[in-house]
Amino acid sequence: MATSSGIDRVCATMRDGIKFLKQEIKQKESQIDILTARLRKLQSQSDPNSSAVKEIKDDIQKLENELVNDRAQLNAFEEEVSASCPPA
């Protein structure tokens, strides 16, 4: 059976993971905003570079996919902390 201090360490680690994931999510959302603005600017040109447009769209899609996974992981961590850890 785990000791109280062992549980506290595990809970602290999970809380650190939650903080890290929240930071990662904010950074990725910010990157998506920047890329979206670049894409709009590029697409507003009379003859946009199609390879640059595709690259930006691919980058946005990759980040959006990562966000889906990050949010699912964050949700799982938050549920586990809520169910298993004493209030911080």
C-alpha positions as CSV (number, residue, x, y, z in Angstrom):
1,M,0.0,0.0,0.0
2,A,1.3,3.5,-0.9
3,T,2.3,5.8,1.9
4,S,0.7,9.2,2.3
5,S,4.0,10.9,1.2
6,G,4.2,8.6,-1.8
7,I,0.6,9.6,-2.8
8,D,1.5,13.2,-2.3
9,R,4.5,12.9,-4.6
10,V,2.4,11.2,-7.3
11,C,-0.3,13.8,-6.9
12,A,2.3,16.6,-7.1
13,T,3.7,15.1,-10.3
14,M,0.3,14.8,-11.9
15,R,-0.4,18.4,-10.9
16,D,2.9,19.5,-12.5
17,G,1.8,17.5,-15.6
18,I,-1.5,19.4,-15.7
19,K,0.3,22.7,-15.5
20,F,2.7,21.7,-18.3
21,L,-0.1,20.5,-20.5
22,K,-2.1,23.7,-20.0
23,Q,1.0,25.7,-21.0
24,E,1.5,23.5,-24.1
25,I,-2.1,24.0,-25.1
26,K,-1.8,27.8,-24.8
27,Q,1.3,27.8,-26.9
28,K,-0.2,25.6,-29.6
29,E,-3.3,27.8,-29.7
30,S,-1.1,30.8,-30.0
31,Q,0.9,29.2,-32.8
32,I,-2.4,28.4,-34.6
33,D,-3.5,32.0,-34.3
34,I,-0.2,33.2,-35.8
35,L,-0.3,30.7,-38.6
36,T,-3.9,31.5,-39.4
37,A,-3.1,35.2,-39.7
38,R,-0.2,34.4,-42.0
39,L,-2.5,32.2,-44.1
40,R,-5.1,34.9,-44.4
41,K,-2.4,37.4,-45.4
42,L,-0.9,35.0,-47.9
43,Q,-4.3,34.1,-49.4
44,S,-5.3,37.7,-49.8
45,Q,-2.4,38.2,-52.3
46,S,-3.4,38.2,-55.9
47,D,-1.2,35.1,-56.7
48,P,-0.5,33.3,-53.4
49,N,2.3,30.7,-53.3
50,S,0.3,27.5,-53.3
51,S,3.1,25.5,-51.6
52,A,3.4,28.0,-48.8
53,V,-0.4,27.9,-48.4
54,K,-0.3,24.1,-48.2
55,E,2.6,24.1,-45.7
56,I,0.8,26.5,-43.4
57,K,-2.4,24.5,-43.6
58,D,-0.5,21.3,-42.9
59,D,1.1,23.0,-39.9
60,I,-2.2,24.2,-38.6
61,Q,-3.8,20.7,-39.0
62,K,-0.8,19.1,-37.2
63,L,-1.2,21.5,-34.3
64,E,-4.9,21.0,-34.1
65,N,-4.4,17.2,-34.0
66,E,-1.9,17.6,-31.2
67,L,-4.4,19.8,-29.3
68,V,-7.0,17.1,-29.5
69,N,-4.6,14.6,-27.9
70,D,-3.3,17.2,-25.4
71,R,-6.8,18.1,-24.3
72,A,-7.7,14.5,-23.8
73,Q,-4.6,13.9,-21.8
74,L,-5.3,17.0,-19.7
75,N,-8.8,15.8,-19.0
76,A,-7.6,12.4,-17.9
77,F,-5.0,13.9,-15.6
78,E,-7.5,16.3,-14.1
79,E,-10.0,13.5,-13.5
80,E,-7.4,11.3,-11.9
81,V,-6.2,14.1,-9.6
82,S,-9.8,14.9,-8.7
83,A,-10.6,11.3,-7.9
84,S,-7.4,10.2,-6.2
85,C,-5.7,13.2,-4.7
86,P,-6.4,15.4,-1.7
87,P,-7.1,19.1,-2.4
88,A,-3.9,21.0,-3.1
